[in-house]
């Protein structure tokens, strides 16, 4: 699989990475054997970027990655984790002492002395404009606790504020055919600044797979049930903020655009990785089969212009008005 330089970090990441939220929690239960099989399948398919967070399964996702990588010392994988959502989301918590404590825990979970990339995990908006926060992150680099740092954001405005920071290596943002606003300003600004872009929620919580109908019921412990209206965290993280009924109808149109031999999910991922400025996309997977299918996108040819135009038309007709004013 092709790799791309990861912003200012001096590191590289496969164009298709692996998001491991599913391996921790919030998507229904995945047992340890299945979780390790997902990591193995992704690695064997050429994935060299794993994205996790200290809050995924309260550390389970980090620990699972550590277990897998300890059994495969031959692999070189850039592991990115996130911190800051195990406490109340107030700016006062984003200080050096807390960063050190959170970092200590993640390093124990991951079984490493230094973490490749640590990202602030969608903190309050004011945090992105606080000099002391980024001074503290610089200190973590100086102390060799982390190799590089970045941020995970909810909005384009937050992304632009972070990109202006001189030592931010990467910005993680929701980007998919149902969330196109970052194409206008965020990706060009990141390219100009040399900041990596991690595209998350690439399938709009599964909507873009084309598998769901308006009657689909998700388990009670799945965020697609309990956060559909933003009850637990930002609504934009669930179905990219799109109303489920509208999303299902638009996803059916999207699926019809998939070329022969390409699934709707692969169409979405291929669309993302050919956007100028994207470093890597991080679909999740609940099975080895899904992990292999996602990774296969790295070998697909670019989409033809007529398909790209049709995807844009669908977004503008069905989705744009729901999401652009909020994120």
Secondary structure in CASP SS format (residue, H / E / C, confidence):
PFRMAT SS
TARGET T0000
AUTHOR 0000-0000-0000
METHOD secondary structure of the structure
MODEL  1
X C 1.00
X C 1.00
X E 1.00
X E 1.00
X E 1.00
X E 1.00
X H 1.00
X H 1.00
X H 1.00
X C 1.00
X E 1.00
X E 1.00
X E 1.00
X E 1.00
X C 1.00
X E 1.00
X C 1.00
X E 1.00
X E 1.00
X C 1.00
X C 1.00
X C 1.00
X C 1.00
X C 1.00
X C 1.00
X C 1.00
X E 1.00
X C 1.00
X C 1.00
X C 1.00
X C 1.00
X H 1.00
X H 1.00
X H 1.00
X H 1.00
X H 1.00
X H 1.00
X H 1.00
X H 1.00
X H 1.00
X H 1.00
X H 1.00
X H 1.00
X H 1.00
X C 1.00
X C 1.00
X C 1.00
X C 1.00
X E 1.00
X E 1.00
X E 1.00
X C 1.00
X C 1.00
X C 1.00
X C 1.00
X H 1.00
X H 1.00
X H 1.00
X H 1.00
X H 1.00
X H 1.00
X H 1.00
X H 1.00
X H 1.00
X H 1.00
X H 1.00
X H 1.00
X H 1.00
X H 1.00
X H 1.00
X H 1.00
X C 1.00
X C 1.00
X C 1.00
X C 1.00
X C 1.00
X C 1.00
X E 1.00
X E 1.00
X E 1.00
X E 1.00
X E 1.00
X E 1.00
X C 1.00
X C 1.00
X C 1.00
X C 1.00
X C 1.00
X C 1.00
X C 1.00
X H 1.00
X H 1.00
X H 1.00
X C 1.00
X C 1.00
X H 1.00
X H 1.00
X H 1.00
X H 1.00
X H 1.00
X H 1.00
X H 1.00
X H 1.00
X H 1.00
X H 1.00
X H 1.00
X H 1.00
X H 1.00
X H 1.00
X H 1.00
X C 1.00
X C 1.00
X C 1.00
X C 1.00
X E 1.00
X C 1.00
X E 1.00
X E 1.00
X E 1.00
X E 1.00
X E 1.00
X C 1.00
X C 1.00
X C 1.00
X H 1.00
X H 1.00
X H 1.00
X H 1.00
X H 1.00
X C 1.00
X H 1.00
X H 1.00
X H 1.00
X H 1.00
X H 1.00
X H 1.00
X H 1.00
X H 1.00
X H 1.00
X H 1.00
X H 1.00
X H 1.00
X C 1.00
X C 1.00
X C 1.00
X E 1.00
X C 1.00
X C 1.00
X E 1.00
X E 1.00
X E 1.00
X E 1.00
X C 1.00
X C 1.00
X C 1.00
X H 1.00
X H 1.00
X H 1.00
X H 1.00
X H 1.00
X H 1.00
X H 1.00
X H 1.00
X C 1.00
X C 1.00
X C 1.00
X C 1.00
X C 1.00
X C 1.00
X E 1.00
X E 1.00
X E 1.00
X E 1.00
X E 1.00
X C 1.00
X E 1.00
X C 1.00
X C 1.00
X E 1.00
X C 1.00
X H 1.00
X H 1.00
X H 1.00
X C 1.00
X C 1.00
X H 1.00
X H 1.00
X H 1.00
X H 1.00
X H 1.00
X H 1.00
X H 1.00
X H 1.00
X C 1.00
X C 1.00
X E 1.00
X E 1.00
X E 1.00
X E 1.00
X E 1.00
X C 1.00
X C 1.00
X C 1.00
X C 1.00
X C 1.00
X C 1.00
X H 1.00
X H 1.00
X H 1.00
X C 1.00
X C 1.00
X C 1.00
X C 1.00
X C 1.00
X C 1.00
X C 1.00
X C 1.00
X C 1.00
X C 1.00
X C 1.00
X C 1.00
X E 1.00
X H 1.00
X H 1.00
X H 1.00
X H 1.00
X C 1.00
X C 1.00
X C 1.00
X C 1.00
X C 1.00
X C 1.00
X C 1.00
X C 1.00
X H 1.00
X H 1.00
X H 1.00
X C 1.00
X H 1.00
X H 1.00
X H 1.00
X C 1.00
X C 1.00
X H 1.00
X H 1.00
X H 1.00
X H 1.00
X H 1.00
X H 1.00
X H 1.00
X H 1.00
X H 1.00
X H 1.00
X H 1.00
X H 1.00
X C 1.00
X C 1.00
X C 1.00
X C 1.00
X C 1.00
X C 1.00
X C 1.00
X C 1.00
X H 1.00
X H 1.00
X H 1.00
X H 1.00
X H 1.00
X H 1.00
X H 1.00
X H 1.00
X H 1.00
X H 1.00
X C 1.00
X C 1.00
X C 1.00
X C 1.00
X C 1.00
X C 1.00
X E 1.00
X E 1.00
X C 1.00
X C 1.00
X C 1.00
X C 1.00
X C 1.00
X C 1.00
X H 1.00
X H 1.00
X H 1.00
X H 1.00
X H 1.00
X H 1.00
X H 1.00
X H 1.00
X H 1.00
X H 1.00
X H 1.00
X H 1.00
X C 1.00
X C 1.00
X C 1.00
X C 1.00
X C 1.00
X H 1.00
X H 1.00
X H 1.00
X H 1.00
X H 1.00
X H 1.00
X H 1.00
X H 1.00
X H 1.00
X H 1.00
X H 1.00
X H 1.00
X H 1.00
X H 1.00
X H 1.00
X H 1.00
X H 1.00
X H 1.00
X H 1.00
X C 1.00
X C 1.00
X C 1.00
X C 1.00
END
